[in-house]
Protein backbone atom coordinates (compact mmCIF):
# COMPACT_ATOMS: atom_id res chain seq x y z
CA UNK A 1 0.00 0.00 0.00
CA UNK A 2 1.35 3.41 -0.93
CA UNK A 3 0.45 6.57 0.96
CA UNK A 4 2.24 9.00 -1.37
CA UNK A 5 0.10 11.33 -3.42
CA UNK A 6 1.51 12.88 -6.55
CA UNK A 7 4.70 11.97 -8.35
CA UNK A 8 8.04 11.20 -6.69
CA UNK A 9 11.13 13.27 -7.44
CA UNK A 10 12.19 10.63 -9.99
CA UNK A 11 10.70 7.42 -11.29
CA UNK A 12 11.46 4.13 -9.53
CA UNK A 13 13.05 2.92 -12.78
CA UNK A 14 15.41 5.90 -12.95
CA UNK A 15 16.32 5.63 -9.27
CA UNK A 16 16.97 1.88 -9.60
CA UNK A 17 19.24 2.54 -12.57
CA UNK A 18 21.27 5.01 -10.46
CA UNK A 19 22.13 2.41 -7.80
CA UNK A 20 25.46 0.58 -7.86
CA UNK A 21 27.82 -1.20 -5.50
CA UNK A 22 26.47 -1.62 -1.97
CA UNK A 23 23.11 -0.18 -1.00
CA UNK A 24 21.48 0.10 2.43
CA UNK A 25 17.70 0.03 2.85
CA UNK A 26 16.24 0.43 6.33
CA UNK A 27 12.64 -0.62 6.98
CA UNK A 28 11.11 1.87 9.42
CA UNK A 29 7.77 2.21 11.19
CA UNK A 30 7.30 5.75 9.87
CA UNK A 31 9.35 7.84 7.46
CA UNK A 32 9.06 11.22 9.21
CA UNK A 33 10.81 10.29 12.51
CA UNK A 34 13.49 8.36 10.60
CA UNK A 35 14.20 11.37 8.36
CA UNK A 36 14.23 13.69 11.36
CA UNK A 37 16.76 11.41 13.12
CA UNK A 38 18.88 11.35 9.96
CA UNK A 39 18.92 15.10 9.49
CA UNK A 40 19.14 16.24 13.12
CA UNK A 41 21.27 13.53 14.73
CA UNK A 42 23.38 12.21 11.86
CA UNK A 43 23.63 15.50 9.95
CA UNK A 44 22.44 13.85 6.74
CA UNK A 45 20.49 15.46 3.94
CA UNK A 46 17.06 14.18 2.96
CA UNK A 47 17.37 14.05 -0.83
CA UNK A 48 13.74 12.97 -1.12
CA UNK A 49 11.02 12.02 1.33
CA UNK A 50 7.37 11.02 1.14
CA UNK A 51 5.22 8.89 3.51
CA UNK A 52 6.44 5.68 1.81
CA UNK A 53 10.09 6.22 0.97
CA UNK A 54 13.08 8.49 1.57
CA UNK A 55 16.61 8.84 0.28
CA UNK A 56 19.22 10.10 2.72
CA UNK A 57 22.83 11.09 2.06
CA UNK A 58 25.76 11.78 4.37
CA UNK A 59 29.31 12.47 3.15
CA UNK A 60 28.36 11.25 -0.31
CA UNK A 61 26.97 7.94 1.01
CA UNK A 62 23.34 7.25 0.25
CA UNK A 63 20.80 5.02 1.95
CA UNK A 64 17.09 4.38 1.58
CA UNK A 65 14.23 4.28 4.07
CA UNK A 66 11.05 2.33 3.30
CA UNK A 67 8.00 2.52 5.57
CA UNK A 68 6.78 -0.82 6.90
CA UNK A 69 3.48 -0.50 5.04
CA UNK A 70 5.32 -0.64 1.69
CA UNK A 71 6.54 -4.15 2.57
CA UNK A 72 3.28 -5.45 4.07
CA UNK A 73 2.93 -8.25 1.48
CA UNK A 74 6.65 -9.11 1.34
CA UNK A 75 8.06 -12.12 3.25
CA UNK A 76 10.95 -9.98 4.53
CA UNK A 77 8.46 -7.83 6.48
CA UNK A 78 7.38 -10.82 8.53
CA UNK A 79 11.01 -11.59 9.43
CA UNK A 80 11.54 -7.97 10.43
CA UNK A 81 8.53 -7.94 12.74
CA UNK A 82 9.34 -11.37 14.23
CA UNK A 83 13.01 -10.54 14.86
CA UNK A 84 12.43 -8.23 17.82
CA UNK A 85 14.89 -5.35 17.68
CA UNK A 86 15.41 -4.12 14.15
CA UNK A 87 18.92 -4.48 12.90
CA UNK A 88 19.99 -6.64 15.84
CA UNK A 89 23.72 -7.15 15.44
CA UNK A 90 24.06 -4.37 12.87
CA UNK A 91 26.04 -1.18 13.53
CA UNK A 92 25.53 1.69 11.11
CA UNK A 93 28.68 3.79 11.41
CA UNK A 94 28.81 7.48 10.57
CA UNK A 95 32.37 8.80 10.33
CA UNK A 96 33.32 12.46 10.58
CA UNK A 97 30.38 13.78 12.62
CA UNK A 98 30.87 15.04 16.16
CA UNK A 99 29.61 12.33 18.50
CA UNK A 100 28.95 15.00 21.13
CA UNK A 101 26.69 16.97 18.76
CA UNK A 102 24.96 13.77 17.64
CA UNK A 103 24.34 12.67 21.24
CA UNK A 104 22.89 16.08 22.15
CA UNK A 105 20.58 16.02 19.12
CA UNK A 106 19.55 12.42 19.84
CA UNK A 107 18.77 13.26 23.46
CA UNK A 108 16.63 16.20 22.31
CA UNK A 109 14.65 13.79 20.10
CA UNK A 110 14.20 11.34 22.98
CA UNK A 111 16.48 8.68 21.48
CA UNK A 112 18.39 6.27 23.68
CA UNK A 113 22.14 6.80 24.03
CA UNK A 114 23.64 3.31 24.45
CA UNK A 115 27.12 4.67 25.19
CA UNK A 116 27.88 8.35 25.72
CA UNK A 117 30.63 9.97 23.66
CA UNK A 118 34.01 8.61 24.70
CA UNK A 119 37.59 8.59 23.43
CA UNK A 120 38.69 5.12 22.30
CA UNK A 121 42.13 3.49 22.11
CA UNK A 122 41.81 3.18 18.31
CA UNK A 123 41.90 6.97 17.91
CA UNK A 124 38.18 7.62 17.58
CA UNK A 125 35.70 9.48 19.76
CA UNK A 126 32.38 7.70 19.40
CA UNK A 127 28.85 7.29 20.73
CA UNK A 128 26.26 4.55 20.20
CA UNK A 129 22.70 5.78 19.63
CA UNK A 130 19.43 3.90 19.05
CA UNK A 131 17.19 5.55 16.46
CA UNK A 132 13.36 5.60 16.80
CA UNK A 133 13.16 2.19 15.09
CA UNK A 134 15.85 0.57 17.24
CA UNK A 135 18.72 0.60 14.73
CA UNK A 136 22.15 1.18 16.30
CA UNK A 137 24.08 4.14 14.88
CA UNK A 138 27.71 4.67 15.89
CA UNK A 139 28.71 8.28 15.30
CA UNK A 140 32.45 8.89 15.43
CA UNK A 141 35.24 11.23 14.51
CA UNK A 142 38.97 10.63 14.36
CA UNK A 143 40.84 12.34 17.21
CA UNK A 144 44.24 10.68 16.85
CA UNK A 145 46.26 8.29 19.01
CA UNK A 146 45.65 8.46 22.77
CA UNK A 147 47.99 10.75 24.68
CA UNK A 148 48.98 12.89 21.70
Buried (B, 14 or more C-beta within 10 A) or exposed (E): EEEBEEEBEBEEEEBEEEEEEEEEEBBBEBBEBBBBBBBBBBBBEBEBBBBBBBBBEBEEEBBBBBBBBBBEEEEEBEEBEEEEEBBEEEEBEBBEBBBBBBBBBBBEBEBEBEEEBEEEEEBBBBBBBBBBBBBBBBBBBEBEEEEE
